[in-house]
Amino acid sequence: MFDSSPPADRRLSRRVTALAVAGTALTLAVPVSASAVSGADRANAAAPDPVSSFSFTAQERKDALAYWTPARIKAVGKSVDLGPTGPKTKTWTGPQLKTVGRMFMVNAAGADTWCTATAVKSANRSVVMTAGHCVRRSASPVNTNMSMVFVPAYSKGKQPYGAFAVRTVLTPRAFAEEGTNDVAAMVVDADRSGRRLTDVVGGTPIAFNRAVGGKISSFGYPATHPQLGEELLRCVGTEKKEDGQRMIPCDMTGGSSGGPWLADFKETTGQGTLVSVNSSLDGFTPTKMYGEIFGATAKTMYGRAERG
């Protein structure tokens, strides 16, 4: 089902603000508020870091890979059914998208769940982009997800390029504390053979501050039947700017969270440029998908991730 976290602001009040799925209902956490600061102290204080991050130990990463067995992955896919796949959403039948995969994790309430994520070009060859609500509960800094692994090109139980444990997670501080700017970057470990992620699957180019407009292909692993997260699905639409975000006509639902918005997408090669990720819908029976505009904070976050 959808994350039941309250909307972060009025702009999102009529939207389903999370697309991750879980087998059990989420409990709400009380957001942590910043302490009051006097005007003089505020003037003298340094600007706060725009990025919030957390990491997993080597043992936690090892345990995450062991946790996500084929049986557990199969079980989480069967744990939720959000209804029939919508008419705008189609199974992707073109070339294998090596950089797009299913990301499995245990959410802050302790439930197994999944999202969608994308390996991108980076200096350390180890960065994955997804939605902020796929890695932590919005506007609740202490509630982070756990046991996170990325499986590129996942399809019907197959893991053709293995699984990569998540080492470090970065989100905008605004998402952690206020629930706005729903995007995340992750740094993953090398695989069991010591190979870095994009050396294995390649990396999707990423663009920041790109003008809104043009045809977009959005991909994800939604929990709708008959696929139930086992196949990569796609929406195609012309994007518009709405309420300060990118928007395309799309009816993908939970599980597609974090999936890539690819501009200049070539169906013959399966290549495009990442300009956003699936973030929110206009309702439980969706007609629109929203994604953040990657601005200065997203660029800073990505830059820090590729140096990690």
C-alpha positions as CSV (number, residue, x, y, z in Angstrom):
1,M,0.0,0.0,0.0
2,F,1.1,3.6,-0.2
3,D,3.1,5.4,2.5
4,S,0.6,7.0,4.8
5,S,2.9,9.9,5.8
6,P,1.0,13.2,5.9
7,P,1.5,15.6,3.1
8,A,4.5,17.9,3.6
9,D,2.8,21.1,2.4
10,R,-0.4,22.4,0.9
11,R,0.9,22.0,-2.6
12,L,1.0,18.2,-2.1
13,S,-2.2,18.0,-0.1
14,R,-4.3,16.4,-2.9
15,R,-1.5,14.0,-4.0
16,V,-0.4,10.6,-3.1
17,T,3.0,11.7,-1.9
18,A,4.8,8.3,-2.0
19,L,4.8,5.4,-4.4
20,A,6.8,2.9,-2.4
21,V,4.9,-0.2,-1.4
22,A,4.9,-2.3,1.7
23,G,3.1,-5.4,3.0
24,T,2.0,-3.7,6.2
25,A,0.6,-0.3,7.0
26,L,3.1,2.4,8.1
27,T,3.0,4.1,11.4
28,L,3.3,7.8,11.4
29,A,6.3,9.5,13.1
30,V,6.3,12.9,14.6
31,P,8.5,15.3,12.6
32,V,11.6,16.6,14.4
33,S,11.4,20.4,14.6
34,A,14.4,22.7,14.6
35,S,15.2,24.6,17.8
36,A,14.4,28.3,17.9
37,V,17.3,30.6,17.0
38,S,17.6,34.2,17.9
39,G,17.9,36.8,15.1
40,A,21.5,37.6,16.1
41,D,22.5,33.9,16.3
42,R,20.9,33.3,12.9
43,A,22.8,36.1,11.3
44,N,26.1,34.8,12.7
45,A,25.4,31.1,11.9
46,A,26.8,29.5,8.8
47,A,24.2,28.4,6.2
48,P,23.0,24.9,7.0
49,D,24.3,22.0,4.8
50,P,21.6,21.5,2.1
51,V,22.3,17.8,2.1
52,S,21.5,15.1,4.7
53,S,23.1,11.7,4.6
54,F,23.4,8.4,6.5
55,S,25.5,5.3,6.0
56,F,25.5,1.6,6.7
57,T,28.4,-0.4,8.2
58,A,30.2,-3.2,6.3
59,Q,28.3,-5.8,8.4
60,E,25.0,-4.1,7.7
61,R,25.7,-4.2,4.0
62,K,26.7,-7.8,4.1
63,D,23.5,-8.6,6.1
64,A,21.4,-6.7,3.5
65,L,22.6,-8.9,0.7
66,A,22.0,-12.0,2.7
67,Y,18.5,-10.8,3.7
68,W,17.2,-10.3,0.2
69,T,17.0,-13.9,-0.9
70,P,15.0,-14.9,-4.0
71,A,12.2,-16.3,-1.7
72,R,12.0,-13.0,0.2
73,I,11.9,-11.0,-3.1
74,K,9.1,-13.3,-4.4
75,A,7.2,-12.9,-1.1
76,V,7.3,-9.1,-1.1
77,G,6.0,-9.0,-4.6
78,K,3.0,-11.0,-3.6
79,S,2.4,-9.0,-0.4
80,V,0.5,-6.2,-2.1
81,D,-1.7,-5.8,-5.2
82,L,-2.7,-2.2,-6.1
83,G,-5.2,-3.3,-8.8
84,P,-4.9,-3.6,-12.5
85,T,-2.1,-1.9,-14.5
86,G,-3.5,1.3,-16.0
87,P,-4.1,1.8,-19.7
88,K,-1.3,4.4,-19.9
89,T,1.3,2.0,-18.5
90,K,2.8,-0.6,-20.8
91,T,5.3,-3.4,-20.4
92,W,8.7,-2.4,-21.7
93,T,9.6,-4.8,-24.6
94,G,12.6,-2.9,-26.1
95,P,16.3,-3.4,-25.3
96,Q,17.2,-4.4,-21.8
97,L,17.6,-1.3,-19.7
98,K,20.7,-2.4,-17.7
99,T,20.9,0.8,-15.6
100,V,17.3,0.6,-14.3
101,G,16.5,-1.8,-11.6
102,R,14.4,-2.7,-8.6
103,M,15.6,-1.5,-5.2
104,F,14.6,-3.6,-2.1
105,M,14.7,-2.3,1.4
106,V,13.1,-2.6,4.9
107,N,11.2,0.6,5.6
108,A,11.2,2.6,8.8
109,A,8.2,0.7,10.1
110,G,10.1,-2.6,9.6
111,A,8.2,-3.8,6.5
112,D,9.8,-5.3,3.4
113,T,9.2,-3.1,0.4
114,W,10.7,-1.9,-2.9
115,C,11.1,1.0,-5.2
116,T,12.8,1.7,-8.6
117,A,16.2,3.3,-9.1
118,T,18.8,4.1,-11.8
119,A,22.5,3.8,-12.1
120,V,24.0,7.0,-13.4
121,K,27.3,8.2,-14.7
122,S,29.6,9.3,-11.9
123,A,33.2,9.7,-11.0
124,N,33.2,6.8,-8.6
125,R,31.1,4.6,-10.9
126,S,28.8,3.8,-8.0
127,V,25.9,6.3,-7.9
128,V,22.2,5.4,-8.0
129,M,19.4,7.9,-8.2
130,T,15.9,7.4,-6.7
131,A,13.2,9.2,-4.8
132,G,13.7,10.6,-1.3
133,H,10.8,8.7,0.2
134,C,12.4,5.4,-1.0
135,V,15.2,5.9,1.4
136,R,13.7,7.7,4.4
137,R,10.3,8.9,5.8
138,S,9.7,12.5,4.8
139,A,9.9,15.3,7.4
140,S,11.2,12.8,10.0
141,P,15.0,12.8,10.1
142,V,15.4,9.8,12.4
143,N,13.2,7.4,10.3
144,T,15.5,5.9,7.7
145,N,15.1,2.8,5.6
146,M,17.4,-0.3,6.1
147,S,18.8,-3.4,4.4
148,M,18.9,-1.6,1.0
149,V,20.1,-3.4,-2.2
150,F,19.9,-2.4,-5.8
151,V,19.3,-5.1,-8.5
152,P,19.8,-3.6,-12.0
153,A,17.7,-5.0,-14.8
154,Y,15.6,-7.1,-12.5
155,S,13.0,-9.1,-14.4
156,K,10.8,-12.0,-13.3
157,G,13.1,-13.1,-10.5
158,K,16.2,-12.9,-12.6
159,Q,19.2,-10.8,-11.4
160,P,21.4,-10.8,-14.5
161,Y,24.0,-8.4,-13.0
162,G,23.7,-9.4,-9.4
163,A,22.8,-7.1,-6.4
164,F,24.6,-4.1,-5.0
165,A,24.4,-3.2,-1.3
166,V,23.8,0.5,-0.5
167,R,26.6,2.1,1.4
168,T,25.7,5.7,1.7
169,V,22.4,7.6,1.2
170,L,22.0,11.3,0.5
171,T,18.8,13.4,0.3
172,P,18.1,17.1,0.4
173,R,18.0,18.3,4.0
174,A,14.6,19.9,3.0
175,F,13.2,16.4,2.4
176,A,14.5,15.0,5.6
177,E,13.2,17.9,7.7
178,E,10.3,19.3,5.7
179,G,9.3,16.7,3.2
180,T,10.1,18.8,0.1
181,N,12.5,18.0,-2.8
182,D,11.8,14.3,-3.1
183,V,15.0,12.9,-4.6
184,A,17.9,10.8,-3.4
185,A,21.4,9.7,-4.4
186,M,22.9,6.5,-3.2
187,V,26.5,5.1,-3.3
188,V,26.6,1.3,-3.6
189,D,29.4,-1.2,-2.9
190,A,31.2,-3.1,-5.6
191,D,29.6,-6.5,-6.4
192,R,30.7,-9.8,-5.1
193,S,33.5,-9.9,-7.8
194,G,34.8,-6.5,-6.8
195,R,33.3,-4.7,-9.9
196,R,31.9,-1.3,-9.6
197,L,28.3,-0.8,-10.6
198,T,28.6,1.2,-13.8
199,D,31.6,-0.8,-15.0
200,V,29.0,-3.7,-15.0
201,V,25.8,-2.0,-16.4
202,G,26.9,1.4,-17.7
203,G,25.6,4.7,-16.4
204,T,22.7,6.9,-17.6
205,P,23.6,10.5,-18.1
206,I,22.0,13.0,-15.7
207,A,21.0,16.6,-16.3
208,F,20.4,19.4,-13.9
209,N,18.4,22.6,-14.3
210,R,17.1,21.3,-17.6
211,A,14.1,23.2,-19.0
212,V,10.7,21.5,-18.6
213,G,9.1,20.3,-21.8
214,G,9.4,17.6,-24.4
215,K,8.6,13.9,-24.5
216,I,9.5,11.8,-21.4
217,S,9.7,8.1,-20.9
218,S,9.1,7.2,-17.2
219,F,9.9,3.7,-16.0
220,G,9.1,1.7,-12.9
221,Y,8.2,-1.6,-11.2
222,P,4.6,-0.9,-9.9
223,A,2.7,-3.3,-7.7
224,T,-0.2,-3.6,-10.1
225,H,-1.4,-6.9,-11.7
226,P,-0.6,-8.9,-13.6
227,Q,3.0,-7.8,-13.2
228,L,3.2,-7.2,-9.4
229,G,6.6,-5.6,-9.6
230,E,8.2,-8.4,-11.6
231,E,8.5,-6.5,-14.9
232,L,9.7,-3.1,-15.9
233,L,6.8,-0.9,-17.1
234,R,6.8,2.5,-18.9
235,C,4.6,5.6,-19.3
236,V,5.3,8.1,-22.2
237,G,4.1,11.7,-22.2
238,T,4.9,15.3,-22.9
239,E,5.9,17.0,-19.6
240,K,4.6,20.3,-18.3
241,K,5.4,22.3,-15.3
242,E,2.8,22.2,-12.6
243,D,3.0,23.4,-9.0
244,G,6.8,23.8,-9.4
245,Q,7.4,20.3,-10.5
246,R,7.5,18.3,-13.7
247,M,4.3,16.5,-14.6
248,I,3.4,13.9,-17.2
249,P,0.2,11.9,-17.9
250,C,0.8,8.5,-16.3
251,D,-1.0,5.9,-14.2
252,M,1.8,3.9,-12.7
253,T,1.4,3.4,-9.0
254,G,3.2,2.1,-5.9
255,G,6.5,0.5,-6.5
256,S,7.4,2.8,-9.4
257,S,8.7,5.4,-6.9
258,G,12.2,6.6,-7.9
259,G,11.9,5.3,-11.4
260,P,13.7,7.4,-14.1
261,W,12.3,10.1,-16.2
262,L,14.3,9.8,-19.4
263,A,14.4,12.7,-21.9
264,D,15.7,12.2,-25.5
265,F,14.9,8.6,-25.1
266,K,15.8,6.3,-28.0
267,E,13.6,3.2,-28.2
268,T,16.0,1.3,-30.4
269,T,18.9,1.6,-27.9
270,G,17.1,2.2,-24.6
271,Q,19.2,5.2,-23.9
272,G,18.2,8.7,-22.6
273,T,19.1,11.4,-20.1
274,L,17.8,11.3,-16.5
275,V,16.0,14.6,-15.7
276,S,13.8,13.5,-12.8
277,V,12.4,10.5,-10.9
278,N,8.9,9.3,-10.1
279,S,7.8,11.1,-6.9
280,S,4.0,11.6,-6.5
281,L,0.6,11.1,-8.1
282,D,-2.6,13.1,-8.3
283,G,-4.6,10.5,-6.4
284,F,-5.0,6.8,-5.7
285,T,-6.6,6.4,-9.2
286,P,-3.8,8.3,-10.9
287,T,-3.8,10.3,-14.2
288,K,-0.7,12.3,-13.5
289,M,2.8,11.6,-12.3
290,Y,5.0,14.3,-10.7
291,G,8.8,14.5,-10.5
292,E,11.1,17.1,-9.0
293,I,13.1,19.6,-11.1
294,F,16.8,18.7,-10.4
295,G,18.2,22.0,-9.3
296,A,21.2,23.3,-7.3
297,T,20.6,21.1,-4.2
298,A,20.2,17.9,-6.3
299,K,23.4,18.8,-8.1
300,T,25.2,19.3,-4.9
301,M,23.9,16.0,-3.5
302,Y,24.9,14.1,-6.7
303,G,28.3,15.7,-6.7
304,R,28.9,14.6,-3.1
305,A,27.7,11.1,-3.9
306,E,30.1,10.7,-6.8
307,R,33.0,11.6,-4.5
308,G,31.9,9.1,-1.9
